[in-house]
Amino acid sequence: MDVQFGDSFTKSLKRLMWHESKVYRVYALFRYDIPHFLKNIWRFRKELWSHDWWDYRFTLNMLERSLTIMVNKLELKGIEEDGSRMKKVGKIRRALELLKNSREYNFIDRAELELGKLPHNPFEFEDMGDGTHRLVDNDTPAERKLAQRIYKRARQIEEKEWKELWKIVDGDLRGWWD
């Protein structure tokens, strides 16, 4: 068995050795890495500005921004076959919609559309006589029951969408290539 190497093989070996050299690493730092870092600071400026170590919203906002960038590029420049690529784009767009719902916390509004408007009675305070005040509950039993149903339904919608979001993130790919 005769093994021969073409010119392209030796060129690729030379290129690999060049890319592993210290000189190239310094060059790549200034040519690629620092500009990429600065570009990412610009892309994620809003999310970085609002970062707090104790707040999970930052993580969700970063995920939303990353998926927004990804879905736009994947839709236009993706190298996969259109069928599976567009199914992924659809799942990512759905994840973005779920993240937006979570960020805006519109679950109560959506529950109100299903069940009716929440009663909004004006706040009324009663003087307790010793310099303190107490909030007076002016809701009727029917209004309280409606409010409970609306809040319960809003929580159900939120839990359902939260589970759906993490199912998408988990990579439940069943049905993507059908």
Backbone as ProteinMPNN parsed JSONL, in Angstrom:
{"seq_chain_A": "MDVQFGDSFTKSLKRLMWHESKVYRVYALFRYDIPHFLKNIWRFRKELWSHDWWDYRFTLNMLERSLTIMVNKLELKGIEEDGSRMKKVGKIRRALELLKNSREYNFIDRAELELGKLPHNPFEFEDMGDGTHRLVDNDTPAERKLAQRIYKRARQIEEKEWKELWKIVDGDLRGWWD", "coords_chain_A": {"N_chain_A": [[0.844, -1.173, 0.0], [0.639, 2.09, -0.944], [1.192, 5.213, 0.345], [0.487, 8.535, -0.151], [1.081, 12.001, 0.215], [-0.531, 14.987, -0.481], [0.117, 18.366, -1.685], [-1.615, 20.065, -0.372], [-2.009, 18.869, 2.078], [0.424, 19.166, 3.483], [0.461, 21.923, 3.547], [-1.761, 22.417, 5.184], [-0.865, 21.272, 7.563], [1.25, 23.014, 8.162], [-0.202, 25.321, 8.539], [-1.734, 24.597, 10.806], [0.346, 24.33, 12.682], [1.224, 26.98, 12.722], [-1.053, 28.268, 13.751], [-0.974, 27.354, 16.336], [1.175, 28.586, 17.424], [2.88, 30.933, 19.614], [3.174, 33.512, 18.668], [1.126, 33.767, 16.761], [-1.063, 33.485, 18.466], [-0.954, 35.845, 19.977], [-1.311, 37.682, 17.906], [-3.923, 36.881, 17.071], [-5.333, 37.523, 19.344], [-5.403, 40.356, 19.33], [-6.399, 40.817, 16.756], [-8.775, 39.309, 16.429], [-10.023, 38.421, 18.929], [-10.241, 40.569, 20.899], [-11.7, 42.583, 19.386], [-14.048, 41.048, 19.002], [-14.887, 40.668, 21.621], [-15.455, 43.344, 22.36], [-17.497, 43.866, 20.548], [-19.439, 42.113, 21.535], [-19.883, 43.249, 24.035], [-21.176, 45.547, 23.208], [-23.435, 44.43, 21.921], [-24.766, 43.179, 24.072], [-25.251, 45.211, 25.851], [-27.48, 46.383, 27.207], [-28.419, 44.281, 28.791], [-26.132, 43.707, 30.302], [-25.894, 46.066, 31.703], [-27.984, 45.963, 33.488], [-27.363, 43.938, 35.272], [-27.497, 42.002, 38.198], [-26.159, 40.105, 40.777], [-27.862, 38.528, 42.285], [-30.231, 38.285, 40.935], [-32.269, 36.42, 38.895], [-33.384, 37.261, 36.553], [-31.553, 38.515, 34.895], [-30.155, 36.367, 33.75], [-32.203, 35.182, 32.23], [-32.764, 37.336, 30.527], [-30.318, 37.522, 29.15], [-30.362, 35.05, 27.866], [-32.6, 35.453, 26.241], [-31.705, 37.58, 24.576], [-29.495, 36.327, 23.348], [-30.761, 34.214, 21.978], [-32.336, 35.709, 20.245], [-30.431, 36.922, 18.574], [-29.309, 34.588, 17.551], [-31.503, 33.296, 16.216], [-32.155, 35.048, 14.162], [-29.815, 35.029, 12.572], [-29.639, 32.273, 12.039], [-31.937, 31.808, 10.559], [-31.495, 33.286, 8.219], [-28.844, 32.709, 7.37], [-28.337, 30.056, 7.87], [-26.872, 26.804, 7.51], [-28.049, 24.382, 7.269], [-30.376, 21.943, 5.977], [-33.468, 23.134, 4.727], [-35.954, 22.233, 5.887], [-35.504, 21.029, 8.535], [-34.068, 23.115, 9.669], [-35.862, 25.292, 9.657], [-37.8, 24.306, 11.377], [-36.373, 24.351, 13.757], [-35.958, 27.097, 13.924], [-38.596, 27.895, 14.307], [-39.119, 26.729, 16.849], [-37.273, 28.16, 18.396], [-38.247, 30.743, 18.083], [-40.681, 30.415, 19.395], [-39.731, 29.926, 21.99], [-38.628, 32.433, 22.463], [-40.963, 33.954, 22.501], [-42.162, 32.909, 24.798], [-40.274, 33.668, 26.716], [-40.548, 36.427, 26.511], [-43.202, 36.743, 27.417], [-42.808, 35.966, 30.05], [-41.004, 37.939, 30.909], [-42.552, 40.278, 30.638], [-44.637, 39.657, 32.267], [-47.421, 39.004, 31.703], [-49.487, 37.358, 32.421], [-51.71, 37.645, 34.123], [-53.255, 39.505, 32.737], [-53.886, 37.96, 30.496], [-55.353, 35.918, 31.706], [-57.477, 37.421, 32.586], [-58.671, 38.041, 30.145], [-59.78, 35.597, 29.541], [-61.501, 35.059, 31.736], [-62.777, 37.366, 32.628], [-62.745, 40.813, 33.779], [-60.662, 41.925, 36.484], [-61.97, 43.038, 39.58], [-61.752, 46.435, 40.477], [-61.676, 48.118, 43.119], [-61.565, 51.249, 44.794], [-58.891, 52.119, 47.063], [-59.526, 52.221, 50.504], [-59.095, 53.601, 53.632], [-59.303, 53.015, 57.094], [-59.443, 54.808, 60.07], [-57.777, 53.865, 62.942], [-57.674, 55.056, 65.373], [-55.484, 55.251, 67.1], [-53.476, 56.554, 65.777], [-52.835, 54.897, 63.712], [-53.748, 53.226, 60.651], [-56.117, 51.212, 58.868], [-56.567, 49.05, 56.127], [-59.52, 48.877, 54.327], [-61.562, 46.284, 53.257], [-63.379, 46.276, 50.46], [-64.407, 44.508, 48.672], [-66.856, 42.374, 47.261], [-68.139, 39.097, 48.093], [-68.454, 37.679, 45.662], [-66.759, 39.11, 43.96], [-64.303, 38.634, 45.197], [-64.092, 35.881, 44.81], [-63.988, 35.762, 42.007], [-61.56, 37.122, 41.597], [-59.789, 35.328, 42.842], [-60.077, 33.113, 41.123], [-59.072, 34.231, 38.745], [-56.381, 34.82, 39.462], [-55.511, 32.233, 40.04], [-55.802, 31.002, 37.533], [-53.986, 32.562, 36.059], [-51.608, 31.772, 37.264], [-51.588, 29.084, 36.499], [-51.305, 29.335, 33.702], [-48.789, 30.539, 33.634], [-47.134, 28.525, 34.805], [-47.501, 26.445, 32.944], [-46.4, 27.572, 30.599], [-43.807, 28.019, 31.48], [-42.855, 25.418, 31.877], [-43.013, 24.53, 29.224], [-41.137, 26.226, 28.005], [-38.697, 25.337, 29.187], [-38.687, 22.765, 28.305], [-38.26, 23.15, 25.597], [-35.719, 24.366, 25.727], [-34.316, 22.291, 26.891], [-34.066, 20.644, 24.779], [-35.87, 18.964, 23.502], [-36.252, 17.264, 20.87], [-38.001, 15.722, 19.486], [-39.98, 15.153, 16.731], [-38.987, 17.226, 15.223], [-37.719, 16.516, 12.88], [-39.599, 15.238, 11.439]], "CA_chain_A": [[0.0, 0.0, 0.0], [1.447, 3.303, -1.107], [0.522, 6.379, 0.892], [1.088, 9.777, -0.634], [0.479, 13.216, 0.751], [-0.556, 16.076, -1.445], [0.612, 19.661, -1.221], [-2.58, 20.68, 0.538], [-1.83, 18.289, 3.403], [1.553, 19.828, 4.157], [0.047, 23.311, 3.819], [-2.652, 22.433, 6.336], [-0.037, 21.029, 8.745], [1.964, 24.256, 8.454], [-1.195, 26.255, 9.082], [-2.027, 24.158, 12.168], [1.486, 24.695, 13.533], [1.206, 28.435, 12.833], [-2.154, 28.644, 14.644], [-0.626, 26.969, 17.7], [2.354, 29.327, 17.881], [2.619, 32.053, 20.518], [3.071, 34.731, 17.862], [-0.22, 33.81, 16.203], [-2.024, 33.699, 19.55], [-0.939, 37.279, 20.278], [-1.943, 38.305, 16.752], [-5.346, 36.577, 17.104], [-5.919, 38.27, 20.451], [-5.693, 41.726, 18.906], [-7.125, 40.832, 15.491], [-10.104, 38.692, 16.499], [-10.639, 38.246, 20.24], [-10.619, 41.843, 21.514], [-12.855, 43.153, 18.672], [-15.232, 40.23, 19.265], [-15.288, 41.005, 22.986], [-16.071, 44.675, 22.332], [-18.765, 43.721, 19.819], [-20.389, 41.475, 22.45], [-20.271, 44.24, 25.041], [-22.17, 46.408, 22.579], [-24.653, 43.655, 21.689], [-25.418, 42.831, 25.326], [-25.084, 46.36, 26.753], [-28.656, 46.574, 28.046], [-28.453, 43.195, 29.771], [-25.002, 43.887, 31.214], [-26.165, 47.231, 32.536], [-28.967, 45.638, 34.53], [-26.973, 42.714, 35.965], [-27.34, 41.887, 39.644], [-25.793, 38.706, 41.021], [-28.935, 37.818, 42.965], [-31.457, 38.354, 40.145], [-32.259, 35.47, 37.785], [-33.877, 37.926, 35.342], [-30.395, 38.752, 34.029], [-29.9, 35.137, 32.998], [-33.26, 35.042, 31.231], [-32.575, 38.392, 29.53], [-29.182, 37.125, 28.308], [-30.848, 33.962, 27.017], [-33.483, 36.038, 25.227], [-30.881, 38.316, 23.61], [-28.711, 35.351, 22.587], [-31.646, 33.51, 21.046], [-32.751, 36.663, 19.216], [-29.313, 37.014, 17.629], [-29.158, 33.285, 16.907], [-32.595, 32.945, 15.314], [-32.06, 35.884, 12.964], [-28.724, 34.515, 11.737], [-29.957, 30.911, 11.614], [-32.968, 31.861, 9.527], [-30.966, 33.836, 6.973], [-27.556, 32.173, 6.95], [-28.153, 28.683, 8.326], [-26.34, 25.925, 6.461], [-28.79, 23.129, 7.272], [-31.491, 21.758, 5.047], [-34.526, 24.062, 5.13], [-37.005, 21.629, 6.71], [-35.127, 20.941, 9.945], [-33.633, 24.438, 10.116], [-37.019, 26.136, 9.921], [-38.435, 23.8, 12.586], [-35.592, 24.895, 14.864], [-36.274, 28.526, 13.988], [-39.925, 27.992, 14.924], [-38.991, 26.439, 18.282], [-36.559, 29.272, 19.031], [-39.196, 31.868, 18.13], [-41.633, 30.119, 20.47], [-39.013, 30.158, 23.242], [-38.539, 33.889, 22.62], [-42.292, 34.424, 22.898], [-42.364, 32.52, 26.19], [-39.416, 34.538, 27.524], [-41.166, 37.761, 26.519], [-44.347, 36.669, 28.327], [-42.28, 35.929, 31.411], [-40.423, 39.255, 31.215], [-43.632, 41.26, 30.758], [-45.577, 39.094, 33.232], [-48.758, 39.33, 31.198], [-50.36, 36.211, 32.688], [-52.967, 38.11, 34.713], [-54.028, 40.089, 31.635], [-54.409, 36.88, 29.665], [-56.394, 35.242, 32.475], [-58.643, 38.323, 32.569], [-59.337, 37.88, 28.846], [-60.565, 34.363, 29.587], [-62.475, 34.957, 32.829], [-63.388, 38.652, 32.954], [-61.851, 41.8, 34.4], [-60.543, 41.977, 37.943], [-62.639, 44.21, 40.162], [-60.819, 47.437, 40.996], [-62.311, 49.038, 44.06], [-60.559, 52.183, 45.298], [-58.412, 51.867, 48.418], [-60.167, 53.001, 51.553], [-58.434, 53.33, 54.904], [-60.088, 53.311, 58.283], [-58.608, 55.281, 61.173], [-57.887, 52.974, 64.094], [-57.77, 55.869, 66.556], [-54.213, 55.421, 67.798], [-52.499, 57.038, 64.802], [-52.636, 53.908, 62.652], [-54.871, 53.064, 59.74], [-56.332, 49.857, 58.389], [-57.163, 48.963, 54.791], [-60.875, 48.321, 54.36], [-61.828, 45.403, 52.124], [-64.699, 46.591, 49.903], [-64.777, 43.512, 47.665], [-67.958, 41.475, 47.583], [-67.701, 37.694, 47.994], [-68.364, 37.289, 44.242], [-65.551, 39.731, 43.412], [-63.158, 37.892, 45.746], [-64.053, 34.574, 44.148], [-63.508, 36.011, 40.649], [-60.141, 37.455, 41.696], [-59.081, 34.08, 43.12], [-60.064, 32.319, 39.884], [-58.168, 34.881, 37.786], [-55.0, 34.605, 39.903], [-55.22, 30.805, 39.894], [-55.627, 30.753, 36.093], [-52.729, 33.197, 35.659], [-50.53, 30.901, 37.738], [-51.596, 27.894, 35.644], [-50.716, 29.721, 32.416], [-47.36, 30.753, 33.863], [-46.477, 27.225, 34.998], [-47.542, 25.703, 31.671], [-45.433, 28.162, 29.673], [-42.468, 27.82, 32.044], [-42.494, 24.034, 31.545], [-42.812, 24.464, 27.78], [-39.858, 26.882, 27.718], [-37.562, 24.501, 29.554], [-38.714, 21.591, 27.427], [-37.587, 23.593, 24.371], [-34.294, 24.56, 26.043], [-33.763, 20.967, 27.151], [-33.743, 20.053, 23.485], [-36.803, 17.938, 23.12], [-36.236, 17.397, 19.418], [-38.957, 14.82, 18.838], [-40.883, 15.791, 15.788], [-38.333, 18.287, 14.437], [-37.321, 16.037, 11.561], [-40.688, 14.428, 10.856]], "C_chain_A": [[0.886, 1.232, 0.0], [0.638, 4.499, -0.614], [1.256, 7.617, 0.412], [0.329, 10.953, -0.031], [0.564, 14.298, -0.304], [-0.032, 17.37, -0.833], [-0.336, 20.293, -0.203], [-2.427, 20.137, 1.953], [-0.693, 18.974, 4.145], [1.225, 21.293, 4.444], [-0.853, 23.381, 5.051], [-1.886, 22.14, 7.623], [0.726, 22.298, 9.15], [1.004, 25.283, 9.076], [-1.562, 25.896, 10.523], [-0.898, 24.54, 13.12], [1.519, 26.209, 13.745], [0.127, 28.889, 13.821], [-1.881, 28.274, 16.095], [0.579, 27.748, 18.238], [1.954, 30.499, 18.767], [2.44, 33.359, 19.745], [1.654, 34.863, 17.292], [-1.257, 34.067, 17.29], [-2.092, 35.17, 19.947], [-1.621, 38.049, 19.145], [-3.459, 38.113, 16.8], [-6.05, 37.318, 18.245], [-6.319, 39.667, 20.0], [-6.555, 41.772, 17.648], [-8.567, 40.355, 15.625], [-10.764, 38.797, 17.882], [-11.089, 39.564, 20.872], [-11.752, 42.514, 20.733], [-14.155, 42.368, 18.917], [-15.78, 40.524, 20.657], [-16.005, 42.358, 23.023], [-17.422, 44.65, 21.612], [-19.831, 43.098, 20.722], [-20.804, 42.416, 23.573], [-21.343, 45.15, 24.458], [-23.502, 45.679, 22.391], [-25.461, 43.444, 22.97], [-25.373, 43.978, 26.336], [-26.265, 46.532, 27.704], [-28.703, 45.519, 29.154], [-27.321, 43.344, 30.771], [-25.251, 45.035, 32.182], [-27.064, 46.867, 33.717], [-28.612, 44.385, 35.32], [-26.891, 42.914, 37.474], [-27.116, 40.413, 39.941], [-26.953, 37.898, 41.585], [-30.199, 37.689, 42.12], [-31.381, 37.406, 38.951], [-32.768, 36.102, 36.488], [-32.727, 38.184, 34.371], [-30.126, 37.536, 33.148], [-30.942, 34.942, 31.905], [-33.137, 36.11, 30.145], [-31.41, 38.07, 28.6], [-29.585, 35.996, 27.353], [-31.721, 34.521, 25.9], [-32.681, 36.782, 24.163], [-30.08, 37.349, 22.733], [-29.566, 34.62, 21.561], [-32.13, 34.431, 19.93], [-31.673, 36.788, 18.144], [-29.205, 35.707, 16.838], [-30.243, 33.023, 15.87], [-32.536, 33.784, 14.042], [-30.966, 35.395, 12.026], [-29.047, 33.125, 11.193], [-30.981, 30.909, 10.486], [-32.393, 32.313, 8.186], [-29.726, 33.119, 6.461], [-27.316, 30.734, 7.37], [-27.729, 27.771, 7.192], [-27.05, 24.572, 6.413], [-29.828, 23.107, 6.165], [-32.689, 22.533, 5.599], [-35.556, 23.457, 6.077], [-36.647, 21.615, 8.183], [-34.714, 22.305, 10.494], [-34.828, 25.306, 10.475], [-37.832, 25.625, 11.119], [-37.698, 24.31, 13.818], [-35.876, 26.388, 15.039], [-37.633, 28.729, 14.659], [-39.883, 27.742, 16.423], [-38.3, 27.592, 19.006], [-37.483, 30.482, 19.127], [-40.25, 31.647, 19.222], [-40.973, 30.339, 21.837], [-38.876, 31.654, 23.506], [-39.877, 34.479, 23.057], [-42.561, 34.101, 24.371], [-41.507, 33.369, 27.126], [-39.985, 35.946, 27.615], [-42.365, 37.788, 27.459], [-43.884, 36.681, 29.779], [-41.722, 37.283, 31.826], [-41.511, 40.292, 31.463], [-44.663, 40.873, 31.813], [-47.014, 39.488, 32.87], [-49.785, 38.215, 31.471], [-51.704, 36.636, 33.266], [-53.85, 38.727, 33.627], [-54.649, 39.002, 30.769], [-55.497, 36.091, 30.388], [-57.658, 36.1, 32.521], [-59.388, 38.222, 31.244], [-60.218, 36.637, 28.833], [-61.738, 34.457, 30.56], [-63.201, 36.253, 33.158], [-62.402, 39.539, 33.702], [-61.832, 41.66, 35.915], [-61.297, 43.188, 38.469], [-61.597, 45.152, 40.763], [-61.598, 48.422, 41.854], [-61.235, 49.985, 44.592], [-60.144, 51.806, 46.724], [-59.132, 52.789, 49.397], [-59.518, 52.599, 52.875], [-59.309, 53.799, 56.05], [-59.129, 53.718, 59.402], [-58.861, 54.387, 62.387], [-57.924, 53.753, 65.415], [-56.456, 56.11, 67.268], [-53.096, 55.865, 66.842], [-52.195, 56.05, 63.691], [-53.908, 53.801, 61.828], [-54.933, 51.623, 59.27], [-57.0, 49.929, 57.02], [-58.514, 48.266, 54.905], [-61.085, 47.504, 53.09], [-63.253, 45.651, 51.643], [-65.156, 45.581, 48.856], [-65.945, 42.668, 48.166], [-67.439, 40.042, 47.51], [-67.571, 37.222, 46.54], [-67.1, 37.871, 43.608], [-64.302, 39.019, 43.917], [-62.99, 36.546, 45.053], [-63.528, 34.715, 42.71], [-62.007, 36.313, 40.66], [-59.315, 36.198, 41.964], [-58.978, 33.217, 41.876], [-59.09, 32.905, 38.863], [-56.716, 34.636, 38.175], [-54.595, 33.144, 39.77], [-54.969, 30.472, 38.419], [-54.328, 31.366, 35.581], [-51.546, 32.333, 36.07], [-50.447, 29.635, 36.887], [-50.951, 28.193, 34.285], [-49.203, 29.876, 32.564], [-46.614, 29.427, 34.009], [-46.411, 26.423, 33.708], [-46.492, 26.248, 30.707], [-44.004, 27.98, 30.174], [-41.977, 26.41, 31.714], [-42.216, 23.889, 30.056], [-41.47, 25.086, 27.394], [-38.693, 25.961, 28.018], [-37.558, 23.189, 28.794], [-38.019, 21.935, 26.104], [-36.094, 23.733, 24.62], [-33.603, 23.225, 26.273], [-33.439, 20.243, 25.85], [-34.637, 18.906, 23.12], [-37.017, 18.047, 21.613], [-37.208, 16.453, 18.722], [-39.864, 15.602, 17.916], [-40.237, 16.877, 14.952], [-38.031, 17.808, 13.02], [-38.393, 15.19, 10.915], [-41.076, 14.944, 9.495]], "O_chain_A": [[1.769, 1.385, 0.845], [-0.463, 4.76, -1.098], [2.473, 7.735, 0.548], [-0.88, 10.9, 0.196], [1.601, 14.494, -0.936], [0.225, 17.455, 0.368], [0.104, 20.977, 0.721], [-2.681, 20.85, 2.923], [-0.839, 19.324, 5.316], [1.656, 21.842, 5.458], [-0.725, 24.295, 5.866], [-2.214, 22.697, 8.671], [0.834, 22.613, 10.335], [1.357, 26.007, 10.008], [-1.689, 26.781, 11.369], [-1.146, 25.016, 14.228], [1.816, 26.666, 14.849], [0.361, 29.786, 14.631], [-2.504, 28.834, 16.997], [0.954, 27.576, 19.398], [0.831, 30.997, 18.684], [1.64, 34.21, 20.133], [1.059, 35.939, 17.336], [-2.227, 34.789, 17.061], [-3.175, 35.685, 20.225], [-2.413, 38.957, 19.394], [-4.207, 39.069, 16.594], [-7.216, 37.694, 18.126], [-7.438, 40.112, 20.256], [-7.365, 42.687, 17.494], [-9.473, 40.92, 15.013], [-11.918, 39.211, 17.994], [-12.224, 39.657, 21.339], [-12.702, 42.984, 21.359], [-15.229, 42.959, 19.026], [-16.993, 40.617, 20.847], [-17.053, 42.488, 23.656], [-18.367, 45.327, 22.017], [-20.993, 43.505, 20.684], [-21.952, 42.384, 24.017], [-22.312, 45.487, 25.139], [-24.565, 46.236, 22.665], [-26.69, 43.522, 22.956], [-25.449, 43.744, 27.542], [-26.066, 46.8, 28.889], [-28.991, 45.831, 30.309], [-27.522, 43.13, 31.967], [-24.859, 44.971, 33.347], [-26.912, 47.408, 34.813], [-29.481, 43.818, 35.982], [-26.291, 43.875, 37.957], [-27.823, 39.561, 39.402], [-27.012, 36.686, 41.374], [-31.154, 37.043, 42.55], [-30.519, 37.571, 38.087], [-32.593, 35.517, 35.419], [-32.907, 38.082, 33.157], [-29.898, 37.667, 31.946], [-30.603, 34.577, 30.78], [-33.377, 35.828, 28.971], [-31.494, 38.313, 27.396], [-29.198, 35.989, 26.185], [-31.598, 34.111, 24.746], [-32.949, 36.631, 22.971], [-29.996, 37.532, 21.519], [-29.151, 34.429, 20.418], [-32.315, 33.989, 18.796], [-31.97, 36.763, 16.949], [-29.033, 35.718, 15.619], [-29.944, 32.576, 14.763], [-32.836, 33.284, 12.957], [-31.167, 35.35, 10.812], [-28.766, 32.827, 10.032], [-30.897, 30.096, 9.565], [-32.761, 31.781, 7.139], [-29.568, 32.937, 5.254], [-26.197, 30.236, 7.24], [-28.165, 27.937, 6.053], [-26.693, 23.712, 5.607], [-30.11, 24.115, 5.516], [-32.895, 22.575, 6.812], [-35.99, 24.139, 7.005], [-37.402, 22.133, 9.005], [-34.98, 22.614, 11.655], [-34.807, 25.989, 11.499], [-38.483, 26.416, 11.803], [-38.328, 24.664, 14.816], [-36.016, 26.876, 16.161], [-37.797, 29.631, 15.481], [-40.53, 28.454, 17.19], [-38.7, 27.958, 20.112], [-37.497, 31.171, 20.148], [-40.658, 32.595, 19.894], [-41.603, 30.885, 22.743], [-38.995, 32.095, 24.649], [-39.921, 35.392, 23.881], [-43.118, 34.921, 25.101], [-41.957, 33.749, 28.207], [-39.915, 36.585, 28.665], [-42.536, 38.743, 28.217], [-44.494, 37.328, 30.631], [-41.935, 37.729, 32.954], [-41.408, 41.095, 32.391], [-45.482, 41.704, 32.205], [-47.705, 40.188, 33.609], [-50.826, 38.151, 30.817], [-52.732, 36.047, 32.933], [-55.058, 38.496, 33.604], [-55.803, 39.112, 30.357], [-56.458, 35.642, 29.762], [-58.772, 35.577, 32.499], [-60.616, 38.308, 31.222], [-61.271, 36.618, 28.196], [-62.838, 33.995, 30.257], [-64.172, 36.224, 33.914], [-61.369, 39.08, 34.189], [-62.837, 41.326, 36.542], [-61.259, 44.254, 37.856], [-60.683, 44.721, 41.465], [-62.111, 49.428, 41.364], [-60.102, 49.558, 44.817], [-60.933, 51.251, 47.489], [-59.317, 53.978, 49.139], [-59.406, 51.416, 53.194], [-59.963, 54.839, 55.978], [-58.126, 53.048, 59.645], [-60.003, 54.181, 62.8], [-58.18, 53.166, 66.466], [-56.33, 57.103, 67.986], [-51.92, 55.583, 67.076], [-51.379, 56.338, 62.816], [-54.986, 54.223, 62.246], [-53.931, 50.908, 59.273], [-57.88, 50.757, 56.785], [-58.627, 47.198, 55.506], [-60.819, 47.977, 51.985], [-64.216, 45.29, 52.318], [-66.19, 45.78, 48.219], [-66.009, 42.3, 49.339], [-66.388, 39.805, 46.915], [-66.669, 36.447, 46.223], [-66.443, 37.203, 42.81], [-63.351, 38.819, 43.162], [-61.872, 36.129, 44.749], [-62.73, 33.898, 42.251], [-61.269, 35.807, 39.816], [-58.249, 36.023, 41.373], [-57.922, 32.65, 41.595], [-58.367, 32.167, 38.194], [-55.9, 34.284, 37.323], [-53.451, 32.849, 39.423], [-54.031, 29.743, 38.097], [-53.641, 30.761, 34.758], [-50.591, 32.18, 35.309], [-49.35, 29.165, 36.587], [-50.152, 27.403, 33.782], [-48.435, 29.405, 31.725], [-45.565, 29.237, 33.393], [-45.394, 25.797, 33.408], [-45.775, 25.478, 30.069], [-43.087, 27.806, 29.372], [-40.826, 26.225, 31.318], [-41.277, 23.194, 29.668], [-40.748, 24.542, 26.557], [-37.791, 25.815, 27.193], [-36.507, 22.564, 28.657], [-37.28, 21.117, 25.556], [-35.287, 23.27, 23.815], [-32.444, 23.044, 25.897], [-32.618, 19.325, 25.835], [-34.189, 17.955, 22.48], [-37.853, 18.82, 21.144], [-37.235, 16.391, 17.493], [-40.446, 16.612, 18.312], [-40.881, 17.408, 14.046], [-38.079, 18.59, 12.071], [-38.124, 14.492, 9.938], [-41.972, 14.389, 8.858]]}, "name": "protein", "num_of_chains": 1, "seq": "MDVQFGDSFTKSLKRLMWHESKVYRVYALFRYDIPHFLKNIWRFRKELWSHDWWDYRFTLNMLERSLTIMVNKLELKGIEEDGSRMKKVGKIRRALELLKNSREYNFIDRAELELGKLPHNPFEFEDMGDGTHRLVDNDTPAERKLAQRIYKRARQIEEKEWKELWKIVDGDLRGWWD"}
